[in-house]
Amino acid sequence: KKAGEALGIVVVESGWGSMLPTVVLAHMNPIGPAAHSNKLNIGDQIININGISLVGLPLSAAQTQIKNMKTATAVRMTVVSTPPVVEVRIRRPDTKYQLGFSVQNGVICSLLRGGIAERGGIRVGHRIIEINGTSVVAVAHDRIVNMLATAVGEIHMKTMPTSMFRLLTGQEQPQYI
């Protein structure tokens, strides 16, 4: 890349409860150096950049480290390739058992520590995009709550970080760094 050129990426938090607390690649400028490298994918977790660990850093600190690479002509990243969508499986034998999380407009906003949802991989700050094979992207809050309240057996859900969802659906404009 050229000195002074931004990498052309947007990163978001991996979400509370993530196995690896680091930033996730949420968007790439199609004409930026990161996209041209053909080595990165949406959903990749960035572990370090030019030898500087991003693991455990707050989002703003990780973004600062990435912005600091603007002056560099070569940037090396260590990433863990992960799909942008998290697949969650929750076992709930009966509706008398609480799922252990709350949802507002499709976004998981709280989680009961040690509950069946946490054990199944639910993450605070993620947007639910599918429940038992049914897309809930354009489904009203009350319907999502009802689907979850009445679900029993093995419940399959797909989620992704809300900020990534908003970028990918055009609800937010990317601010590349």
N, C-alpha and C positions, 0 to 999 in steps of 0.2 A: 504494500500500500504506500501511498505518498505521505510524506511528513505533513502534518496539519489536517489530514483527512480523517474524518470520523469513521468508525467501523460500520456504522449503519445498522445498528441493532437496537431492539427494545428488550429489556429484561424485566421480569416480575419476580415476586417472592414465590418460593415453592409451596408455601402454605403451611400453617401450623399443623404439626403432626407428620410432616414429611420425614422420611428416613434420612435424607441428606439436606440439612438446612443451608441452602445456597440459592443463587438466582437461577431462573429458568429463562431460556431464550424464547421470547413471545412473538417477535416479529423481526423481519429483516428487510431493509431497503433493497429492492431487486437489483439496483445498480451500484450498491455499496460493496466494499471490499469483503465483508463477511459472506455475502451471498455469492460473490464471484469465486470465493475459495472452494466452493462445492464440498466443504467438509462439515458444515453445520446444518442442523435441522431444528425446526420449531419443536420445543419441548426439551431440548438438550439442557442438562444442568451444567453450569459452568463452575468447575472446581477451582481452577486458578488461571491467571492471565499473566504471561511473562514471569512465571515463578511466584506470583503473589497470590496467596490463598484467598478465596472469596467465601469459603465455608464458614458459616456462623456470623458473617457480617450483616448488619442491617442493610436493607435495600439501598438506601442513599449512599452508604459507604462503598458498597459494591459498584454502584453506578459511577462514583467518583473515580475508583480505580480503573474502570473501563474508559472513562473520559480522559484519564491521564495517559492513555495509550495513543492519543491523537498525534503526539509528536513523534512516535515511533514509526519506523518504516517496515518493521517486521513484528508481528504479534503471534505468540504461541499460546494456545488455550488448551487446557485439559478439560474435557467434557465427559459426562456420562450420558450416553444417548438413551433417552426415555421418550415414549410417545407423549404428545401433549394431553391426551385424554387418559385419565386414571380410571381403571376398572375396579369397582368395589363390589364385594359379595358379603352380604350380611345374612346370617342365619337367625331367623326369628320364628320359633315354634308356634307362637300364638300371639294374638293382638294384646293380650294382657302384659306382655313384655314390651317395655319402652324401647324405641330404637336408640335413644340416647343422643339426639341432636335436634337443633331447631333450625328452621329454614324460613327465610323471608324473601319473597319474590324469586324463588329458585336458588338463592344463595345460602350456603350453610353458614350460620352466624354464631352458633355455639355448639359445644360438644361435651358430653358427660364423660369425664375421665374414667377409663377402664370399662366403659360400656360396650355393647355389641357393635355400635357404629364405629367407634374408635378402633376396635380390634379388626373390623372389616376394611379399614383404610380410608374412612371419611376424613376430610380435611376442612378446617374452618377457612372461609374465604374462597371456597370453590363453588362454582356454578353447576348445578345438576343439569345435565343435558339429556339424560335418558334414564328411565325406570322400567325395568323388566322388558327391554326391547322397544319401548314406546318413547319417542322423542317428546321432551317437555320444554323444548326451546321456546315455543310460542304458547305455552299453556298457562292459564291463570293460577295465581297463588293457591286459591282454595282447592282447585283440582289437584295440584301437586300434593298438598297436605292430605287430601282424601286418599290419593293413591298410596301414599306412604303409611297413613294410619290403618289402612285395611290390608296391606300387604303382609303375607305370612310365608313361611318356608324359606327358601333361599332367594333373597332379594338381590337382583343384579342392577347396579347403577353405574352410570358413566358421569364423571365430573371433570372439570378443568378449572385452573385459576380464573377467577372472575375477570381480572384485568386482561388476561389472554383472550377470553371469550369476547369481551367488548371490542378488542382490537380486530379479531378475526371476523366479527360480524359487522364491522364498520361503525359501531356505536362510539368509538373513540378514534382520534387520529393519532398515528404513531409519532412519538417524539424520539427520533433516532439519536443514539450516542455513539 
